Amino acid sequence: MSMVKRPADMRMTLKTARELCKLNQSVAAERIGVSVDTLRNYEKGKCYPDIPTLRQIEKTYGVRYDQLIFLPLDFG
């Protein structure tokens, strides 16, 4: 997977990271190794990935975990 050029300190939501890689939820979920429903819940902040899944997200999206923003359900 080629990484999208972005500033090294840029932070983004999980959905934004996926969209920057031009992946839909189905393809991204398959590459990460989770169901589409699980990925959707991660993106909505209903639940959070464990460490092995975070490593797959990093690999799939070409980002570090500390660049990702996980928002709580009651944000805003």
Phi, psi and omega in degrees: 000127177279139182275142177282136178287129178202157179303141183300330183262008180292130177254147183207160175285164178300319180296317179297317179300317178296314182294324177296333177273001180058044178247142171273170184298323182295311180294316180298315180300318179297316180293325180282331179095030178231169176283161177299320179298320179295315178298318178300319178293323175299314183295329180272354180078018179282334175205171186230147182288151173279175186300312178301323179290321176301321179297321178291323177296315178304313182294316183292317184264350180068037179231162172268152181302329182284357174268349183268142179250121176252113183267140175289160181302325184266019180295133174081000000 
